[in-house]
Amino acid sequence: MPDRFVVGVDLGGTKILALVVDKQFAVVGRAKKSTKAQEGVAHVHDRIVAAVIEACRGAGLDPKALAGVGVGSPGPLDPATGVIIDSPNLGWHNYPLREKLQQALGVPVAVDNDANLGTLSEQRLGAARGKQHVVGIFAGTGIGGGLVLNGQLFYGASGAAGEIGHIVMNPDGPLCGCGNRGCLEAIASRSAIAGEAAVAAVRGHAPHLLAACGGDVTKVRSGDLAEAIQAGDQAIETIVRCAARYIGIAIGSLVNLLSPDCVVLGGGMVEAMEDIFLAEAREALKHHAMPYLAQRVEIMPARLGDDAVALGAALLIAEKR
Amino acid sequence: MPDRFVVGVDLGGTKILALVVDKQFAVVGRAKKSTKAQEGVAHVHDRIVAAVIEACRGAGLDPKALAGVGVGSPGPLDPATGVIIDSPNLGWHNYPLREKLQQALGVPVAVDNDANLGTLSEQRLGAARGKQHVVGIFAGTGIGGGLVLNGQLFYGASGAAGEIGHIVMNPDGPLCGCGNRGCLEAIASRSAIAGEAAVAAVRGHAPHLLAACGGDVTKVRSGDLAEAIQAGDQAIETIVRCAARYIGIAIGSLVNLLSPDCVVLGGGMVEAMEDIFLAEAREALKHHAMPYLAQRVEIMPARLGDDAVALGAALLIAEKR
């Protein structure tokens, strides 16, 4: 039955991924497009619609027959109305994404924060399957987070709970993109690491990193960091380990506060350097979580990779039916 | 009808308070006893039973006719079984409090963490009435915390979620009673303040505090701190304001993480110096919470004072019926 099919879309700063899934959440169609946010909101909207149509065509489906389309977007956004409040990555401000897509596609649309949906899919289908209280942390350009509490995504009063990247690690620490100081994201994201790596490079301590990223450390990718560490850039390893340790300290606070049974660590940096991130986070947890709560939690690597957000977006529709 | 009456007990490190409440949560009987934890667990048990009986007698009730008895205790404890896992204040270890009291009293007993119950009563009957997502923070000898999420106490995987006093404020900060470093409690509790105040006293910067607490700063009470500040001990005001600011920074993290609609600030220190604690916490929140989430939250002083935990304990029974 066609109404069993759902499309999940991951709307990222650089790419749009659309997946068609069946009732068992097997992927039966997919399409990928560049976001090209600089071309403006109308163009991005058109590319989302085109990605949905292309993914459906690949699965031999009429988009009008979909049960709905879920979209994971950078936030903050209002999941109740599907309005993107403010997205620096996309350059959007109070954009009614759900309404616009519903008009264009003629099927129900739901919108949620990308990190929320990554956490939801890991809890329903991935690393934290069957766990009731799950914290998702996704470390890449920024640090995204999501909370599944009592088996359900937790939204709080604003709809935007779960901003794990903005836990305060040091009240007088480095300036964060959010305007405050010392947030986890300002200390442990890839952007923060790039800043420290640039200093190391100026000192001549990161020759392999400079080679890997073509001389411009501000454009460093997670894979470049992994490569430089592998090749022997000791300073880069120290910087990355310190960032991973801070993520572990933040997990300590989260464990003391929420007593989750699983923390899922994902995102580009964790995928590229899983061993370092898991080892440092698990070690830091020993020193910053209370033993009675720490013994009930596991830190697990994310399993769903690049499909996590789109699968979570599909779940959003599937579970609303 | 007698089965409408419930007793709530606040089992503290220094005193036991028992309240009899009617269906409308009006207090119709009360009794107070010293805990005398040093006399051992059996003696404390007997004094809890005696307090319940005395409070019932005051209300003209037969304790056997109660709907049940709720108890708020220092943790960590397992609210599902009513076993006190480990209470440094009481010196208890794996003590089956619920089972023992049920045998002695012959009515249903429920046990929960004292800070959880303080948060619950403030959300049901006090400062945060009608709010869905409430964080309770109680600053005294230690710093206790509780979470009401989606209108219900949140327990997490271990049953012991809500340890707000053990959010990590500085990974290399002062040693905490929990064995880790830099917890909020190690920086902003009355015990932490007493340590700093002792140094100020040695320097001759706290003459009024020394007078107020009879020369031994380690035994300082919240009222002594308030008195010393009032009398002009500038160093003590600086120390207390800094502690209050750290509580505000922790609230910033909590807002970014949970997006509550209300944070209730209570406990002995806040009662004694409400203006300082509220002003510093609200100011710190401006610098450490994301604006979109901060605009949805209020920081409110607790309203139920010394009755908060016992009322929460009564709610525990009333809502289970």
Boltz contact constraints between the chains, C-beta under 6 A:
constraints:
  - contact:
      token1: [A, 76]
      token2: [B, 292]
      max_distance: 6.0
  - contact:
      token1: [A, 133]
      token2: [B, 156]
      max_distance: 6.0
  - contact:
      token1: [A, 133]
      token2: [B, 157]
      max_distance: 6.0
  - contact:
      token1: [A, 156]
      token2: [B, 133]
      max_distance: 6.0
  - contact:
      token1: [A, 156]
      token2: [B, 258]
      max_distance: 6.0
  - contact:
      token1: [A, 156]
      token2: [B, 259]
      max_distance: 6.0
  - contact:
      token1: [A, 157]
      token2: [B, 133]
      max_distance: 6.0
  - contact:
      token1: [A, 157]
      token2: [B, 259]
      max_distance: 6.0
  - contact:
      token1: [A, 157]
      token2: [B, 261]
      max_distance: 6.0
  - contact:
      token1: [A, 157]
      token2: [B, 296]
      max_distance: 6.0
  - contact:
      token1: [A, 158]
      token2: [B, 259]
      max_distance: 6.0
  - contact:
      token1: [A, 158]
      token2: [B, 293]
      max_distance: 6.0
  - contact:
      token1: [A, 158]
      token2: [B, 296]
      max_distance: 6.0
  - contact:
      token1: [A, 160]
      token2: [B, 259]
      max_distance: 6.0
  - contact:
      token1: [A, 160]
      token2: [B, 293]
      max_distance: 6.0
  - contact:
      token1: [A, 161]
      token2: [B, 258]
      max_distance: 6.0
  - contact:
      token1: [A, 161]
      token2: [B, 259]
      max_distance: 6.0
  - contact:
      token1: [A, 163]
      token2: [B, 256]
      max_distance: 6.0
  - contact:
      token1: [A, 166]
      token2: [B, 256]
      max_distance: 6.0
  - contact:
      token1: [A, 166]
      token2: [B, 290]
      max_distance: 6.0
  - contact:
      token1: [A, 167]
      token2: [B, 253]
      max_distance: 6.0
  - contact:
      token1: [A, 168]
      token2: [B, 249]
      max_distance: 6.0
  - contact:
      token1: [A, 168]
      token2: [B, 252]
      max_distance: 6.0
  - contact:
      token1: [A, 168]
      token2: [B, 253]
      max_distance: 6.0
  - contact:
      token1: [A, 168]
      token2: [B, 288]
      max_distance: 6.0
  - contact:
      token1: [A, 171]
      token2: [B, 249]
      max_distance: 6.0
  - contact:
      token1: [A, 178]
      token2: [B, 290]
      max_distance: 6.0
  - contact:
      token1: [A, 180]
      token2: [B, 287]
      max_distance: 6.0
  - contact:
      token1: [A, 180]
      token2: [B, 288]
      max_distance: 6.0
  - contact:
      token1: [A, 249]
      token2: [B, 168]
      max_distance: 6.0
  - contact:
      token1: [A, 249]
      token2: [B, 171]
      max_distance: 6.0
  - contact:
      token1: [A, 252]
      token2: [B, 168]
      max_distance: 6.0
  - contact:
      token1: [A, 253]
      token2: [B, 167]
      max_distance: 6.0
  - contact:
      token1: [A, 253]
      token2: [B, 168]
      max_distance: 6.0
  - contact:
      token1: [A, 256]
      token2: [B, 163]
      max_distance: 6.0
  - contact:
      token1: [A, 256]
      token2: [B, 166]
      max_distance: 6.0
  - contact:
      token1: [A, 258]
      token2: [B, 156]
      max_distance: 6.0
  - contact:
      token1: [A, 258]
      token2: [B, 161]
      max_distance: 6.0
  - contact:
      token1: [A, 259]
      token2: [B, 156]
      max_distance: 6.0
  - contact:
      token1: [A, 259]
      token2: [B, 157]
      max_distance: 6.0
  - contact:
      token1: [A, 259]
      token2: [B, 158]
      max_distance: 6.0
  - contact:
      token1: [A, 259]
      token2: [B, 160]
      max_distance: 6.0
  - contact:
      token1: [A, 259]
      token2: [B, 161]
      max_distance: 6.0
  - contact:
      token1: [A, 261]
      token2: [B, 157]
      max_distance: 6.0
  - contact:
      token1: [A, 287]
      token2: [B, 180]
      max_distance: 6.0
  - contact:
      token1: [A, 288]
      token2: [B, 168]
      max_distance: 6.0
  - contact:
      token1: [A, 288]
      token2: [B, 180]
      max_distance: 6.0
  - contact:
      token1: [A, 290]
      token2: [B, 166]
      max_distance: 6.0
  - contact:
      token1: [A, 290]
      token2: [B, 178]
      max_distance: 6.0
  - contact:
      token1: [A, 292]
      token2: [B, 76]
      max_distance: 6.0
  - contact:
      token1: [A, 293]
      token2: [B, 158]
      max_distance: 6.0
  - contact:
      token1: [A, 293]
      token2: [B, 160]
      max_distance: 6.0
  - contact:
      token1: [A, 296]
      token2: [B, 157]
      max_distance: 6.0
  - contact:
      token1: [A, 296]
      token2: [B, 158]
      max_distance: 6.0
